[in-house]
């Protein structure tokens, strides 16, 4: 086999592995949805789930997992009954002075990135063109902190519960900081793309007012996709695949943002379950893309929090909710 043939074979193996990963994850998500379970809305707060609601994080680096890895790790926490949202690789556990217990099975997460081969860099220098990066996808095995012994105290500490009220202060502060034109009133929740406004019923309209937060953050998820923000395609008409895909992004955005704010809603927006299944069955990368877009949208919204620095290109207009958050 020539060197060129060997490289082509390696590229083929990488492509096949990437395709298999997409198929593997999509098949699992489809099975969950078909069984009536929504993977990004876990039954937090029930006696069957010991872990607090939070985004999973790496216990060694402190970095939060994002995209499809959130769904994978949330699923493992619920399925295996872990009380912690902290995860480590085998080597990270050793570096912290602990170890993974013998016989424990890890959970596979994904790392996606791009790299530029040396020959491509040379070609770009010679031609003056931009170097073309090649995408790659890697599997990593991580273990929940509860699967390890000898870790430093506090590595697997649970987040304290958040007091529930009509509109929680951390949600009010975030919504106010975004500057989004949110109008509380009526009996429907929607984002008006042309007017760039959000309409949400008042919290009192919900059987459990805590679920207002999920709806408000869902619509803010759509708002984040406007052309002058994250520029997602919001042109899909009701019932179309584009519409279903955007609903999937907004739904996971709300779930990720709620987890970051420590809000535990109980409602499940499963109105589009059938269309989500159709989208995923047709395209095994749809859930990967949607989860990635949702992480970006949640990060975009959460960056507006008073305790975070706003991105430099974001101007917050003087349009906020009234101080008492009363319906119009």
N, C-alpha and C positions, 0 to 999 in steps of 0.2 A: 504493500500500500504506500503510495506517495505521500509526501507531507501535505499536499493540497487535499488529497483524498481523506487523510486522517482528520484534517481540520473540518472538512465537510461532514464527516461522520460524527465528530464531536458536536457540531452545530445541530445536526439532526437529533442526537441524543438529548441535547438541551431543549430543543423545541418539543420533542415528544414528552419529556418530563414535565415541561411547563403545561402542555395540553392535558396531560394526565392529572396534574394538580388542579387545574381549572375544573375538569370533569369530576374529580373526586369531591371537591368542595361543593360544587353545584348540586351533585347528586344528594349529598347529605342535607343541604338546605331545602331542596325540593321535598325530600322525605319528611322533614320537620313541618313544612308548610302543608303538605298533603295530609298530615296527621292532625292539623289544626293548631299546631304550635308555631308561634312567631319567634324565631331565634333571637331577635333583638329586643324582645319584650319578655324578659325572664320573670318568673313568679317571685320577685323580691318581696320579702316581708312575710312569706308563708312559712309554716313550720318546717316545710321540706327543704327550704333553702337557708343555709347557715351564713353565707357570706353577705356582707353589706353591699348595697348598690354602689358601685364605683367603676371607673374604667380600669381594666387590668393594667398593671405596671410591672416593669422589671425591677425586682428587689435590689439588684446590684447597682444599676445605673439610675434608677428612679424615673426612667422615661416611660411614658404611657405607650401601650400598644395602640395601633390604629387600624382603620380599615377592616378587612375581613378577619384579621387576627382578634379583634374585639369579639366578634361573633363566635369564633372558634373557642376562645378562652372562657367566655361566659357560658357557653354550652358545656364545657368541661367542669366548670365550677358547680353548675346545677346537677349535671349527670352523676358526678362523683362525690357530691356533698362536701366540697371544700368550704372552709370558713374564711379563706383568705383570697384576695384578688392579686396577690403578689406571686411572681414567677421568676425562675432562674434556670440557666443552663446548668448542665452537670459541672462544668468547670467553674462557673460563677459561684456555685455553692461551695466548692472546695476553696476558692479564693477568699470567701467570707469566713472560713474556718469551720464550715459544716460539711455535710455530705448528703447525697441522695440515699435514702434507705434501700437496702438490697431488695430486689424484686419489684420496686415501684416502676410503673410504666409512665413514660412522658407523653406530652401532647405536642403534636406537630404544628408549628406556626411557619409563616412564610416571610421571606425577605425579598423584596423586589427592588431592583436598581438598574442602572445602565453603566456600561464601561466602554471606553474607546480603545481598540487594539492598537498596538504600536504601528503596525503597517498602515492603519487608517490615519494615524497621526502624521506619518511620513507623507502619505498621499495628499493630505490636506495642506501640509506645508508646501509641497511641490506645486500644487494646483491653485493654492490660494482659496480653496473652497472650505466650507465648514466641515469639521470631522463628524462622521456619522456614528452615533453611539448605538451599541447593541444591547437590547434589554435582556436581563437574566432574572431568574427566579430560583431561590434556594429554600430548602427545607431546614428548619432548625427544631430540635426537640427541647422543650422546656418542662420544668417540673414545678408544681405548686409548692409554695413554702411549707405547706403541711406535709409534703412528701419528703421533707428533709429533716435531719437532726443536726444539732450543734450550731445552728445559725445564731447570730447575735440577737439579743433581746430587742424586740421592736420591729424586726424585719417583716413579720407577718401581722403587725398590729392592725386591728380592724378600725375602720372609720367610725366615729361616733354618729349615732342616729340624729337626723335633722327633725326639729320640731315642725309639725304640719299645721299650716294656717290656711286662710283663704288664698292669699297670694303671698308666697314666701319672699322675704326681703332680698335674698340673693337673686331670685328671678326678676323681681321688680327693678333692682339695680342694674341688671344686665339689659333688660328691655329698654329702660330709660337711656342707658349709655349708647345703645345702637343708634338712637335717633330715628328708628323706624316709625313711620306714621301708622300707629296701631289704634284702631277705633273699636272700643268695646261696646257691644250692643247687637241686637238682632238675634236670629236663631241659626245662623250659618257661619262657618269659619271658612275664609278663603283669602287668597292673595290676588289682588288685581294688578296684573303685570303692567298694563297701560298707565294706570294712575299711580303705581308704586305704593299702594296702600294695603293694609291688612285689616280685616274685620274678624273679630272673635267674640262670641257670646260672652256674657259676664260669668264669673265663677259660680254665681248662684244658680245658673242654668244647668250645672252639671250635678248629677246624682251624688258624686263625690267631688267636691270643688278642687281637690288636688289634681284632678285630671285636666283642669284648665291649663296647667303649665305645659303639658304634653302637646295640647292643641296649639297653644301660642308659639311654642318652639318649633312645631311642625310648620306653621305658616312662616315663621322667621327663616326656616330652612329654605322654603321657596324664595323668600325675599333675598336671601344671600346669593341666589343664582342669577339675579338680574345682570344685564349686560355690563353695567358699570361697577359690578362687584366681582363675582366669580365667573360670570359669563357662561352659565350653562344654557343648554337649549331648552327654553321654556315654551316653545311653540306648539307642543303637542296638544291636540284637541281631545276632549273627553272620550275615553274608550280606546284611544290609540296606544301603540306600544311606547311612543315617546312620553305620553302622559303617565302611563303605568311606571315607566322607568323613573321619572321625576318624583312621583309619589313615593316610590321605594327609597329614593335619596332623602326626601324630606322626612319620611318616617324614621329612618335610621339616624338622621341628624338630630331629631327630637330625642331619640333614645340615648344617643351619646351625650348630648348636652344635659339631659336630666341626670345621667350618671355622674357627670362632672360636677353638677350643682348639688348632688345628694338628694334629688327629688325622686320619690317613689310613686309614680302614677300606677293606677290599676287597670285603666282602660287599654284595650288593644285595638288599634285601627286596622282591622282586617277586611275592610270593605273591598279592597282591591286584590284579595288573595288569589282569585282565579286568574286575573291578568298578570300578577307577578309570576305565577307558575308558568303561564304561557311564555312570558319573556325569558325566563331562565331555561325552560326546556328548548327554546329555539337558539339561545346563545349562552354557552357555558361560561362566558366571561362576564355576563351581565351583573351578577351579584358581586363579583370582585370590583368592577368599575363603580357600581353603586355604593359599596361600602367605602371605597377610597374617596369618592366625591362627598359622601356624608361626613367622613372624618375632616376633610378640608372645610366643609361648611360649618361643622361644629367648632373647629378651631377658629375660624373666621369670626363667628359670633362670640365665642368665649373670650377672644382677644379684646372685646369691648369692655370687659369687666373693669370696674374702677381700680382693682388691684393689678391690672395688666397694662402694659404699654400698648397703645393703639398702633397699628401699622402706619407707616409714614404717609401713605397715599390715601388714607381714609379721613374724610372730613365728616364730623358728626354734626348734622344740622340741628337747629334748635326746635325740634319737633319731638316731644316726648309725651308719655302718658301723664295725666294729671296726678298730683301728689297723692290724692286719696284713692286713685285707681277706680273711680266710680264709672258705671256704664253710662253711655251717652243717652 
